[in-house]
Structure formats: C-alpha cells, structure tokens
Amino acid sequence: MTEDAAVAWGIIGPGAIARQFASALSESGAGRLAAIATRDPNKPGLAEAFPGARIIDGYAAILADPEVEAIYIATPHTYHAEWAVRAAEAGKHVLCEKPLAVSAAEAAAMTNAARQAGTFLGEAFMYRLHPLTARIVDLVRSGALGEVRLIKASAGINAPNSGPDDRLFANDAAGGAILDTGCYPVSAARLIAGAASGLAFLEPVAVHGAGHLGDTGVDEWSAAVLRFPGDILAEVSASLSLTQDNALRIFGTRGWMSVASPWRCTESGPADIVIHRPDGTTETEAIDEPRHLYSFEIEAATAAIREGRCEFSPPGPTWDDTIGNMKALDQWRADIGLVYGFERDKRSRLGSARRGLASPANPMPRRMLPGLPREVSVVALGGANFTSFPQAAEVCDAYFERGGNVLDSAWLYGNGLCDELLGAWMAARGIREEIVLVGKGANAPLTYPDVIARQLTESLDRLQTDHVDIYFMHRDNPEIPVGEFVDALDHEVEAGRIRSYGGSNWTRERMDAAIAYAERNHKRPPGALSNNFSLAEMVNPVWNGTLAASDDAWKSWLAERQIPDFAWSSQARGFFTDRAGPDKLDDPELVNGWYSDMNFARRARAIELGERLGKSPLHVALAYCLHQAFPVVPLIGPLSLAELEDSLEALDITLTADDLRWLEQGDEAAGTIEDGPG
C-alpha cells in the first residue's frame, strides 16, 4: 500500500491495548500513527510508547486535528459511545475497541451517527479479521463437520482485583466478565452458527445466563446458553477471577473441531485447527501467520475507508452483527441481575445529556386537538418496547428534536418500565410541560371503573407527573353500563389528573353511547379514540379484544365526528416489509392479522408508489394515515435512532384524496402524488 493510501490515525486512550495497536500500525503499510490524545499529556513514558506521534491534550482536541483521518478508541467501555459519536460528528472514521458499547442501545446510537456522517465505524474484534477465523468459517460452511449441533467457547482470565476503582471490577465503569471477555465467545458462537446456516452470523432465539456477582457489584465469572434457529446450542463462559482454557469447540454430526487459541490466534506461534472424527482419527491444519494480531483489522478498516464503506465486510463485524452481539450480552447481563450504576440512576452520556436538546430546523407538523392546551405532533412515539434508559433517552431526544411531542405509555407496558423510563427522561430533560403525555389503563381482565383511579395513581407516580394529557381505557367491558366509565373518567378530569380521555379498542356504538351519556349529564365526553388504523385492514384481532377502525364505516364515523384516532400498528406490524408475502407463512401473527387478497393488493400498490417516490412501502403506509380527512395520530415504536429516522421519512410524502383512493381501490387514475413536505 502506498504512503498516500495509508490512513492517518489518532488514538484516544493511550493504554496497553493502544500500544499494541500502535505497534501494529508501525508494522503495517495500511496506516500510520499521527497523534495520541490524553487527559494527562505530561504522563511519563508516552513519547517512548508512541514514538513519532504528536501528544494532544484532551480527547476533543484530536477530533479537531486536520491531519487525523481516523480515531482508534481504546478507553474504558463507558467512554466508547460518547467519543465514537463525537468523532463521527467531526467527520472522523472510528475503530473502537470491543465491546463497541455498554449496551445495544448505545451501539445503535453509534452506528446511526456514523451512518449520518458517512464515516466508517468498526468494532475492534481483532480475531474476527484474522486468517485463522476465516479458515474456521470456511470449514464449517463447507460441511467439514456435518450439521453443527453444539458450540462451546470460553474466555477467562484471573486478574488481580485492586478494589472498586479497578476498571475491570468497577460497577460504574461497566466492569465485569460479560462485557470484557464474554463478548468473545458470544461473538464466535453467533459467527459459527451463522456459518453453519450459510449466513454471516445468526442471532440466538434465546439466551439464558447465570453468574457470580462479586463485592464490587460486577460478575467475576459467568456462563450462558444460547439457542439458535435449528436448535444449534452454544455454551459460553467468561471470567475475570478464574483462568479458563480460552478455547473454541464446534460439534457436528461428522466430528468436532477444537481451536486452542481462537482469540489471540497466532500471536504466540502457529495455531492448530483439529478435527476429531467419530472413529477416533484426527485431522490437523496449522495456521502460521507471523504478522501482528492487530494488523488485519487495521488493513480491513483501511480498505473500507478508502473504498467509501462505512462498516467491515464479514467475517469482520458489520453493524448489524455488532448490535446483535450487544443484544445477547444485554440479555446475559439481565439474567444474572448485573445492572450498572449509571443504568440504575437513569444516566445517559449521549444525546442531549452531552450537548443539550436542539431546536429542530424543520419540525414535523403539529395541530390542535379538542381538550388539549397545546398542539400535538402528527406522529406519536410509543415506548412500550423500551428496555433501558439509554435506549429510551436516545430515541426520545431525537424524536423531540424533530418536533415530536406526543409520548405514549400504559400502566401495563413492561410491568411499569415504560412509565418509569419516559418519566425519567422527561425529568432529566426538564420538559414535561412541553410534552403531550398519553396514558392507558383498565386492560382486560381488569376493565372496571374502580380500577382506573388506582392504576392511574401508579402510572403518575412512575411518570413523575401529576397528570396525563390523554387517558385511554385500554379495553372496553360491555357488561358495565358505559355511564359508569364516563363518571369515573370525568372525576379524574375534575381532579386535574387527566385533560382528555377516550377509548382504546372501543366500538362506534359504545363511543356514541359514552358521548351521549356525557352530554346528557353535563360530563366531559370522550374526545379521542385509539384503535388500529392502517392501509392494511386488520383481518383478525392481533391481541384479544383489539379492534380496528380502518373500514369505510369507521372512516365515515371518524370524518363526521372529527375525533382523533391515536392509531396503533399503523404500519400493520411488518406487513409492508419483506417479512410478508403470499408465500411467507412463518409468522403466524402476521398471517392471522393481515393476510387477505385486498391487503396484498394494497401492499403491491404501496410498493409501486414507494418505488416511484424513492421511498419504502412502510413510508407510504404511514403517509396514508397522515393524510386522512380526519385526524389520525399514528403511534410508532422505533427501538433505535435509525428506525425512528426511517419512519419519519413518511413526512416527506404528500398524498391527495385521489391518491388515497388509488391506494385503497386501485383506480386507473394514479393521482397527483408528490414527494415533498408533508
């Protein structure tokens, strides 16, 4: 490689691993070390450890250095996400030490920042780019072991524990075996399971973990079982205070493979891949690779950067691979009860926690709805599937910065976790009064008037607020006179604990009866609905007792009443993605809920329209909801910044009444569809 093609690297966190990286750079023609950033530029030995590199005072300064093209992040885990995001925002490429982040949510935020900036981001799993790993993958994929049934992988050291300030054992530094060493065997198991299935990697369908938490509150030794599609099993173990064999074994129907040095590869000399046959014979292949262990990831990162790619190619960890690995580690941690202090205290190092909330340059549209004191954004954000504060904070920050202000929660979501996370986010950002908060309660079987107040009290406590702006009964109970529900809800309006209310999964007849009762008795009438509404009409209830408001009778009622529908599953739960199709029957919920000839015809038209607009059929389906003759506020549930940004592309589409009819009926006229501000 020519000197001009070599990437100029800067290092953040000049510790022991960074010294290995610098040594590999000096041996490789793919890169050169330009500078190191440190918070203590006067620390003895820096110049000797990193010869020829400029020593820069502070991490932020190296991001502004014009000579530095790419950043190698070798800090403790808790700093990875912040500095990777900041590096991407500064236009720098990033190679970040493993694990890429503390959680899948942080990893998703990092990949999203690189995606937006068009910069490279790679997780520095050096073994994944080594020829030894490539050969293991080739052998598994070729069927040398027959059908793979079981994978066993371990990674453990016996490190001295100097107390709670020791990074490896410090809870608030995201210490512990799972993140520090367990990331290796989990990564390898997913890689091997993928190779056995003809894929780059495979995600486990279940992760079950166990472990020992030491005095400092982190796991000192842990183990987990991963189950993959096809009943491929993996046993993985990790430790910080227990030396293990650090080996990889793969068991198949035609024999099993052992690799004695899967993580450090050929660092100490040739590494053997041994296949043990059922008849007792063995086949040994020695991999002799004298180059520096870290040189392969440097070369792969350089190739990606020079070719304009933002991520590694397999078997290097792609973004999806990295995020999947973090999800498995998240589950392993959850199973053993390992929670870090910053997670428990709802602290985040990304988003507005780092830079403050930004005002949107082009905010999404808003409109007034009856009974509410402020305008409502046209798209609402649901938090039902949030699992951690960093995840919730990242998505909520970005949604708010796009002009969104409607948050949807419910008493039962996550056994209260959704309420808690949204409440913690509003409190941390100090913006409760700018939010239109949707709460729900009284789900089956607890659908009774006296349940409303009790559950509302619990939700308000979790949400850290004294009221919700809109309250929905999650289900109806036709055996109870509707007036009893109206009385209970009107009482909460008078008490100031809700501003407006309505029914979720209610029929038109019950809504009409509730409105009539309220008007006769001078009570506050229901002012909103939360039924499914989508371009694809729900064929069968997705959950027991759920109702759609998508057919012509409902649309006429909504248009006449002008009652807003806060529509759940507005994109039909994946029906407008490639997960659906007449021959794709492996998702019973999708098949039962949405498969019909009419819906497939509508899906085909959404695909056609999306191709004309340069959008996806999902965007078209969401835009369909936004352009009705009555107010529909779709509830979207993105789990990452990328999913949020993808959904909001629907705001770029403008549809006319003719366009809506064509999507529904397939008329000859294609309408006057535009690609512009919604």
ChimeraX attribute file (.defattr): number of C-alpha atoms within 10 A of each C-alpha:
attribute: neighborCount
match mode: 1-to-1
recipient: residues
	/A:1	10
	/A:2	8
	/A:3	11
	/A:4	9
	/A:5	14
	/A:6	19
	/A:7	26
	/A:8	20
	/A:9	25
	/A:10	30
	/A:11	32
	/A:12	27
	/A:13	21
	/A:14	22
	/A:15	15
	/A:16	11
	/A:17	15
	/A:18	21
	/A:19	17
	/A:20	17
	/A:21	21
	/A:22	27
	/A:23	18
	/A:24	22
	/A:25	23
	/A:26	16
	/A:27	14
	/A:28	19
	/A:29	18
	/A:30	24
	/A:31	26
	/A:32	21
	/A:33	25
	/A:34	20
	/A:35	23
	/A:36	28
	/A:37	24
	/A:38	22
	/A:39	13
	/A:40	12
	/A:41	14
	/A:42	11
	/A:43	9
	/A:44	9
	/A:45	8
	/A:46	19
	/A:47	15
	/A:48	9
	/A:49	17
	/A:50	21
	/A:51	13
	/A:52	12
	/A:53	20
	/A:54	15
	/A:55	20
	/A:56	20
	/A:57	15
	/A:58	16
	/A:59	19
	/A:60	16
	/A:61	11
	/A:62	24
	/A:63	24
	/A:64	13
	/A:65	15
	/A:66	8
	/A:67	14
	/A:68	21
	/A:69	17
	/A:70	28
	/A:71	27
	/A:72	26
	/A:73	29
	/A:74	23
	/A:75	18
	/A:76	20
	/A:77	23
	/A:78	19
	/A:79	17
	/A:80	23
	/A:81	25
	/A:82	18
	/A:83	23
	/A:84	28
	/A:85	25
	/A:86	19
	/A:87	27
	/A:88	26
	/A:89	17
	/A:90	16
	/A:91	18
	/A:92	27
	/A:93	28
	/A:94	30
	/A:95	24
	/A:96	25
	/A:97	21
	/A:98	23
	/A:99	25
	/A:100	31
	/A:101	28
	/A:102	24
	/A:103	26
	/A:104	23
	/A:105	27
	/A:106	26
	/A:107	29
	/A:108	27
	/A:109	25
	/A:110	27
	/A:111	29
	/A:112	21
	/A:113	21
	/A:114	26
	/A:115	16
	/A:116	11
	/A:117	18
	/A:118	17
	/A:119	24
	/A:120	25
	/A:121	34
	/A:122	28
	/A:123	26
	/A:124	24
	/A:125	23
	/A:126	21
	/A:127	24
	/A:128	24
	/A:129	25
	/A:130	25
	/A:131	16
	/A:132	26
	/A:133	22
	/A:134	15
	/A:135	14
	/A:136	19
	/A:137	20
	/A:138	15
	/A:139	17
	/A:140	23
	/A:141	21
	/A:142	13
	/A:143	15
	/A:144	17
	/A:145	22
	/A:146	17
	/A:147	17
	/A:148	26
	/A:149	19
	/A:150	21
	/A:151	25
	/A:152	20
	/A:153	25
	/A:154	25
	/A:155	27
	/A:156	24
	/A:157	18
	/A:158	13
	/A:159	14
	/A:160	11
	/A:161	16
	/A:162	11
	/A:163	12
	/A:164	17
	/A:165	13
	/A:166	14
	/A:167	17
	/A:168	24
	/A:169	27
	/A:170	21
	/A:171	22
	/A:172	18
	/A:173	21
	/A:174	27
	/A:175	26
	/A:176	29
	/A:177	30
	/A:178	32
	/A:179	25
	/A:180	20
	/A:181	22
	/A:182	27
	/A:183	23
	/A:184	26
	/A:185	26
	/A:186	31
	/A:187	24
	/A:188	26
	/A:189	30
	/A:190	25
	/A:191	26
	/A:192	28
	/A:193	31
	/A:194	20
	/A:195	23
	/A:196	26
	/A:197	18
	/A:198	13
	/A:199	14
	/A:200	20
	/A:201	25
	/A:202	22
	/A:203	19
	/A:204	23
	/A:205	12
	/A:206	13
	/A:207	18
	/A:208	17
	/A:209	20
	/A:210	18
	/A:211	23
	/A:212	17
	/A:213	17
	/A:214	13
	/A:215	13
	/A:216	18
	/A:217	21
	/A:218	29
	/A:219	27
	/A:220	27
	/A:221	25
	/A:222	23
	/A:223	20
	/A:224	25
	/A:225	20
	/A:226	24
	/A:227	19
	/A:228	20
	/A:229	14
	/A:230	11
	/A:231	13
	/A:232	21
	/A:233	21
	/A:234	28
	/A:235	20
	/A:236	25
	/A:237	28
	/A:238	32
	/A:239	26
	/A:240	27
	/A:241	19
	/A:242	14
	/A:243	15
	/A:244	15
	/A:245	12
	/A:246	21
	/A:247	17
	/A:248	22
	/A:249	21
	/A:250	23
	/A:251	22
	/A:252	20
	/A:253	15
	/A:254	16
	/A:255	20
	/A:256	22
	/A:257	24
	/A:258	20
	/A:259	21
	/A:260	17
	/A:261	21
	/A:262	27
	/A:263	24
	/A:264	17
	/A:265	24
	/A:266	23
	/A:267	16
	/A:268	11
	/A:269	14
	/A:270	16
	/A:271	21
	/A:272	20
	/A:273	23
	/A:274	17
	/A:275	23
	/A:276	18
	/A:277	16
	/A:278	11
	/A:279	8
	/A:280	7
	/A:281	9
	/A:282	13
	/A:283	11
	/A:284	13
	/A:285	12
	/A:286	13
	/A:287	17
	/A:288	15
	/A:289	17
	/A:290	11
	/A:291	14
	/A:292	17
	/A:293	22
	/A:294	25
	/A:295	25
	/A:296	21
	/A:297	24
	/A:298	24
	/A:299	20
	/A:300	17
	/A:301	31
	/A:302	24
	/A:303	18
	/A:304	19
	/A:305	22
	/A:306	12
	/A:307	9
	/A:308	12
	/A:309	16
	/A:310	22
	/A:311	25
	/A:312	22
	/A:313	17
	/A:314	15
	/A:315	18
	/A:316	27
	/A:317	24
	/A:318	20
	/A:319	21
	/A:320	14
	/A:321	21
	/A:322	23
	/A:323	22
	/A:324	22
	/A:325	29
	/A:326	26
	/A:327	19
	/A:328	25
	/A:329	25
	/A:330	22
	/A:331	18
	/A:332	26
	/A:333	26
	/A:334	14
	/A:335	15
	/A:336	19
	/A:337	17
	/A:338	21
	/A:339	16
	/A:340	19
	/A:341	15
	/A:342	17
	/A:343	14
	/A:344	10
	/A:345	10
	/A:346	17
	/A:347	16
	/A:348	21
	/A:349	18
	/A:350	22
	/A:351	20
	/A:352	18
	/A:353	15
	/A:354	11
	/A:355	9
	/A:356	11
	/A:357	14
	/A:358	14
	/A:359	11
	/A:360	14
	/A:361	9
	/A:362	10
	/A:363	14
	/A:364	21
	/A:365	16
	/A:366	15
	/A:367	10
	/A:368	12
	/A:369	17
	/A:370	15
	/A:371	16
	/A:372	14
	/A:373	11
	/A:374	17
	/A:375	17
	/A:376	20
	/A:377	23
	/A:378	23
	/A:379	28
	/A:380	24
	/A:381	25
	/A:382	23
	/A:383	26
	/A:384	21
	/A:385	15
	/A:386	23
	/A:387	16
	/A:388	19
	/A:389	24
	/A:390	26
	/A:391	24
	/A:392	23
	/A:393	28
	/A:394	24
	/A:395	27
	/A:396	27
	/A:397	22
	/A:398	20
	/A:399	25
	/A:400	23
	/A:401	19
	/A:402	20
	/A:403	21
	/A:404	25
	/A:405	26
	/A:406	24
	/A:407	22
	/A:408	23
	/A:409	28
	/A:410	27
	/A:411	23
	/A:412	18
	/A:413	16
	/A:414	16
	/A:415	11
	/A:416	17
	/A:417	23
	/A:418	28
	/A:419	27
	/A:420	21
	/A:421	24
	/A:422	26
	/A:423	21
	/A:424	21
	/A:425	25
	/A:426	20
	/A:427	14
	/A:428	16
	/A:429	14
	/A:430	10
	/A:431	12
	/A:432	17
	/A:433	11
	/A:434	14
	/A:435	19
	/A:436	22
	/A:437	25
	/A:438	23
	/A:439	25
	/A:440	26
	/A:441	25
	/A:442	25
	/A:443	21
	/A:444	14
	/A:445	8
	/A:446	14
	/A:447	20
	/A:448	19
	/A:449	21
	/A:450	13
	/A:451	14
	/A:452	22
	/A:453	17
	/A:454	12
	/A:455	17
	/A:456	24
	/A:457	15
	/A:458	13
	/A:459	27
	/A:460	19
	/A:461	15
	/A:462	19
	/A:463	27
	/A:464	17
	/A:465	16
	/A:466	13
	/A:467	23
	/A:468	24
	/A:469	22
	/A:470	23
	/A:471	32
	/A:472	27
	/A:473	27
	/A:474	25
	/A:475	24
	/A:476	23
	/A:477	20
	/A:478	11
	/A:479	8
	/A:480	12
	/A:481	13
	/A:482	19
	/A:483	18
	/A:484	15
	/A:485	20
	/A:486	24
	/A:487	19
	/A:488	16
	/A:489	27
	/A:490	22
	/A:491	16
	/A:492	20
	/A:493	20
	/A:494	12
	/A:495	11
	/A:496	14
	/A:497	21
	/A:498	23
	/A:499	21
	/A:500	25
	/A:501	27
	/A:502	26
	/A:503	23
	/A:504	28
	/A:505	21
	/A:506	23
	/A:507	18
	/A:508	15
	/A:509	9
	/A:510	16
	/A:511	20
	/A:512	15
	/A:513	16
	/A:514	24
	/A:515	20
	/A:516	16
	/A:517	19
	/A:518	19
	/A:519	12
	/A:520	10
	/A:521	12
	/A:522	10
	/A:523	19
	/A:524	22
	/A:525	24
	/A:526	25
	/A:527	23
	/A:528	24
	/A:529	26
	/A:530	26
	/A:531	23
	/A:532	26
	/A:533	28
	/A:534	24
	/A:535	24
	/A:536	27
	/A:537	21
	/A:538	25
	/A:539	15
	/A:540	17
	/A:541	15
	/A:542	19
	/A:543	9
	/A:544	9
	/A:545	15
	/A:546	17
	/A:547	20
	/A:548	24
	/A:549	24
	/A:550	20
	/A:551	14
	/A:552	9
	/A:553	11
	/A:554	15
	/A:555	17
	/A:556	13
	/A:557	15
	/A:558	22
	/A:559	15
	/A:560	11
	/A:561	12
	/A:562	18
	/A:563	19
	/A:564	19
	/A:565	25
	/A:566	25
	/A:567	25
	/A:568	23
	/A:569	21
	/A:570	27
	/A:571	28
	/A:572	23
	/A:573	19
	/A:574	14
	/A:575	22
	/A:576	25
	/A:577	15
	/A:578	9
	/A:579	13
	/A:580	20
	/A:581	16
	/A:582	10
	/A:583	6
	/A:584	12
	/A:585	14
	/A:586	10
	/A:587	10
	/A:588	9
	/A:589	15
	/A:590	22
	/A:591	18
	/A:592	15
	/A:593	19
	/A:594	23
	/A:595	21
	/A:596	16
	/A:597	10
	/A:598	14
	/A:599	19
	/A:600	18
	/A:601	16
	/A:602	23
	/A:603	25
	/A:604	17
	/A:605	19
	/A:606	25
	/A:607	21
	/A:608	17
	/A:609	20
	/A:610	18
	/A:611	12
	/A:612	13
	/A:613	18
	/A:614	11
	/A:615	20
	/A:616	21
	/A:617	26
	/A:618	25
	/A:619	25
	/A:620	31
	/A:621	25
	/A:622	27
	/A:623	26
	/A:624	27
	/A:625	27
	/A:626	22
	/A:627	18
	/A:628	16
	/A:629	14
	/A:630	19
	/A:631	21
	/A:632	25
	/A:633	24
	/A:634	27
	/A:635	25
	/A:636	23
	/A:637	20
	/A:638	22
	/A:639	20
	/A:640	23
	/A:641	23
	/A:642	17
	/A:643	15
	/A:644	18
	/A:645	16
	/A:646	15
	/A:647	21
	/A:648	17
	/A:649	18
	/A:650	25
	/A:651	20
	/A:652	17
	/A:653	22
	/A:654	19
	/A:655	21
	/A:656	15
	/A:657	14
	/A:658	15
	/A:659	22
	/A:660	20
	/A:661	14
	/A:662	18
	/A:663	23
	/A:664	19
	/A:665	13
	/A:666	15
	/A:667	12
	/A:668	7
	/A:669	10
	/A:670	14
	/A:671	16
	/A:672	11
	/A:673	17
	/A:674	15
	/A:675	15
	/A:676	12
	/A:677	13
	/A:678	17
